[in-house]
């Protein structure tokens, strides 16, 4: 049984912005895959690597996910060991789900994870963030 992570995408205004950042050279590891470096190492590593994803919170809503491929140890310029979450390059849009701000990450069980959008809806133009948040909060989307 796998587990997922929820992570804030700080400073990102849209899924497209997250995709553009991850396509940049700075966001990729030596193997060319996007990665996100974090200070702590997840204690539930085996469950995460058994099919888990990172669910990205953008503007107060979970809006997409990426499959987690592996965890790599990386050393910061300060010599401290950190964890690189190595991600599948494909961003899968999900049904918007409101999420309050938090630090670090949170574990998310598969049963509590928002569903992926149907194939045709992933390409639709996104609603404005405020409207998306309001509709998600009242359970319309």
N, C-alpha and C positions, 0 to 999 in steps of 0.2 A: 504494500500500500504506500503510495507516494504522498508527499506533503508539498505545498507550494509556499512561496514567499510573497509578501506584499511589500513594495518598496516605493518611496516617493521619487518622482523624477523632478527634482528641484530645478526651478528656473525654466521649465519646459511649458510651453503654451498649448501644444498639440501633439498628436501621435506623429504627424509629419515632421515636426521639429525633433522629436526623439529619434526618428529614423535617420534624419539628416546628420544629427550628432553621431550616431552609431556608425554611420558610413564614413565618418572622418577618420583620418589616420590616427589621431590622438586617442580615439576610443577603441581602437583595435589592438589585439595582442600580436605577438610575433607570428601567429598562425593565420592572421587576417580576420579572426572572428571578433565580434564585439564583446566587450567585457566591461564589467562595472566593479571597481575596486572598493572594498569596504574594510573597516578597521577590524571587525570581529569575524571569527570563523564560526559558521553555523554548527551547532551541536548535533543537529539532526541531518547530517550530511548524507547518510545512506538513504534516508527517505526522500530527500530532495533529488538525489541522482537516480531514483527509481521512477522517473517520469515526471518530475516536478517542473513547475514553471515559475517565472517571476512575473507577478501581476503589477503593472505600473500604474501609480496614482498620478494623474495629471490634472491640475486645477481642481482638486478636491474629489475627483472621480477616478475609480479604476476604469481605464479605457482600453487597455490592451494587455497582452501577455507575450512572453517569450519562453520557449523551452530552455531549461537549464541543462547545459551539456556536461560541465565539469566545474570543479573548484581548483584554482591554481594558487599556490603560494607565491606572493610577490613581496619584495622588500622595498619599502619606501625610501626616499632620499635620506630620511632620518635613521635608517637602519632597522626600523620596526617591521616585523612580518605582518602582512595583510592578506586578505582573501580576495582573489579576483573571481567574480561570478562570470564564467564563460558562457555566452548565450548563443542560441541559434539566431542567425540574422533575420529570420522571418518574424515580423510583428503581427500577431493575430488580434484583431479587434474583438473586444468583448462587449457585452451589454454594460452600459454605464452603471456603476455602483458607487454611491457616496461613501467617502472615507475621510475621516478627520485627519488633520496633520499629526505626525508622530516622528520620532527619530529612529534611525536604524532600519530594521525590518520587522515584520511580524509574520509568524507562520499562519498559513491559511489552509484549512482542510479542503479536500476536493468538493465536499458537499456544500461548503460555504463560498466556493469560488463562483464568480459570475460566468454565465454561459458565453461561449463564443457567438459572435453575430453570424447569422446565416450568410452563406457565400456571397449573394448579391448585395447584401446591405453593407459589407465591408468597404465597398467602393463609393458609397453614397457620401455626399458632402456632409460634414459634421454640423450639428446644430451649434449655435453660439454657446460657450461654456456655461454661462449663467442659466440659460434656458435648459440645457442638458442637465445641470445639477438640480434645478427645480423639478423637472419631470421625473428624474430618478428618485428624488426624495419622496415624492408622493406616490411612487410605484407605477407610473405610466410607462416608463421604459426600463 
